[in-house]
Amino acid sequence: MHAWQVQDAKARFSELLRSAAVEGPQAITVRGRTTAVVMSQDEYERLKGKKASLVEFLRASPLAGTELDVERDRSGLRDVDL
């Protein structure tokens, strides 16, 4: 990943964008520390991925279709000291 000092990134922004599209993510540094990364939209979408809903997640579980014996505890209330 190529690193750009913030002043160079501002001065050569178009080049920074082209580099991100062609070469991959570009780091922007402030005082020698990476503070931001510029990447192409395609790379961003790949990293972001599609998030499944809770229902889709549970249906994809290896335990999908397994019968669960769920029974409520019908015992009385417990005493709590406050």
N, C-alpha and C positions, 0 to 999 in steps of 0.2 A: 504494500500500500504506500503510495506516494504521500509525503507530508508537505503541506503548504503552510507557511507562516501566514497569519491572518491578514497582514498588510498586502502580501503577494496575492492571496486569494481574492481580496477586494479589487486589487488593480487588474487582475487577469481572470475575472469571473467567468467569462465565456470559455476560456481555455480550461479552467477548472471543470466546468460542466461537460465539455467534450471529453476530457480525460476520464471523468467518472463514467461516461457512456461507453467509451472504448476500452479503457484499461481496468476499470473496476473502481471500487470505493477509494475515495481520496480523503485523507485526514487533514484537518485544519488545526493548527497549533497556536496557542497563546503562551508566550514565555516558555516555550519548549514542551508544553504539555498538550496532548491531544484533547481538544474540547468539543469537536464536532466531526462528523463524517458525512461527506456528500457521496451519494450513490445514485445509480440509474433507477428509474421507475421499475424496470423489469427485475432488478436485483432486490429492490424493496418488496415488491409483490411476492417474490420467491421466499424471502425471509419471513414475511408476515404470515404467509400461508393462509389456508382457509380454516377457520375455527368451527368445529362441529358444535351443534347444540347439545344440551345435556341429554336429550332423548337419543340423538344419534350416537353419542358417546356410550350410553348404557346399552343400546342395541348392538354395538360393535364389541361389547365385552365378551370375553370367553365364557362368562357365566350366564349369558343371555339365554333365557328359556328355562333356567334352573328354577325349580319350585322352592320357594322359601316358606318356612313355617313361621309365620309372624303371628304372635299371640300377645294380646295386651295383658299386663299384670293387673289383675282385678283385686289385689289385696287392698286393705284399708289405707287411709292416709297415715303418714308417719308424723310423729311429734317432732317439732323443731323448736329449740330454745333460741330466742332472739335477745 
